C-alpha cells in the first residue's frame, strides 16, 4: 500500500539586522523587503518557531498485477 502524507507547518524565522537611522516606517518596510528579495537576509534567518497546522494522508490505489 502506498500512502501520501501531507504535513502543513507554519515556520517563523528570525534575523537580527541593522537598519539605518532616520527612516520612516514605510522606508523601513521597503528596506527589509529589499534585503529579503535580494537574498541578503536569507543567510541570517534562523528558524525561531514551528507551529503544526495539519496532517492528512491519502491512500494511493495501485493497479493489481496479473498473476
C-alpha positions as CSV (number, residue, x, y, z in Angstrom):
1,X,0.0,0.0,0.0
2,X,1.3,3.5,-0.8
3,X,0.2,6.4,1.3
4,X,0.9,10.1,0.6
5,X,1.2,12.1,3.8
6,X,1.0,15.9,3.7
7,X,2.0,18.0,6.7
8,X,1.4,21.7,6.8
9,X,3.5,23.7,9.2
10,X,3.9,27.4,9.8
11,X,7.6,28.3,10.2
12,X,8.7,31.5,11.7
13,X,12.2,32.6,11.1
14,X,14.1,35.4,12.9
15,X,17.0,37.5,11.8
16,X,18.8,40.4,13.6
17,X,19.6,43.1,11.1
18,X,20.8,46.7,11.2
19,X,18.6,49.4,9.7
20,X,19.9,52.9,9.0
21,X,18.7,55.6,11.5
22,X,16.1,58.2,10.5
23,X,14.0,56.0,8.1
24,X,10.2,56.3,8.1
25,X,8.1,53.2,8.9
26,X,7.4,52.8,5.1
27,X,11.1,53.1,4.3
28,X,12.0,50.5,7.0
29,X,9.5,48.1,5.4
30,X,10.9,48.8,1.9
31,X,14.5,48.3,3.2
32,X,13.6,44.9,4.8
33,X,11.7,43.7,1.7
34,X,14.6,44.7,-0.4
35,X,17.1,42.8,1.7
36,X,14.8,39.7,1.6
37,X,14.1,39.9,-2.1
38,X,17.8,40.2,-2.9
39,X,18.7,37.2,-0.8
40,X,20.9,39.2,1.5
41,X,18.9,38.5,4.6
42,X,18.5,34.7,3.9
43,X,21.8,33.6,5.5
44,X,20.8,35.4,8.7
45,X,17.4,33.8,9.1
46,X,17.2,31.2,11.8
47,X,14.1,29.0,12.5
48,X,12.6,30.5,15.6
49,X,9.3,28.5,15.9
50,X,7.4,25.8,14.0
51,X,3.7,25.5,14.5
52,X,1.9,22.4,13.4
53,X,-1.1,23.2,11.3
54,X,-2.5,20.0,9.9
55,X,-1.7,16.5,8.7
56,X,-3.5,14.4,6.1
57,X,-3.0,11.0,4.5
58,X,-4.3,9.7,1.1
59,X,-4.1,6.0,0.2
60,X,-2.9,5.7,-3.4
61,X,-4.7,2.8,-5.1
62,X,-2.2,0.8,-7.2
63,X,-3.3,-1.4,-10.1
64,X,-3.2,-5.1,-9.2
65,X,-0.7,-7.1,-11.1
66,X,-1.8,-10.2,-13.1
67,X,-0.7,-13.5,-11.5
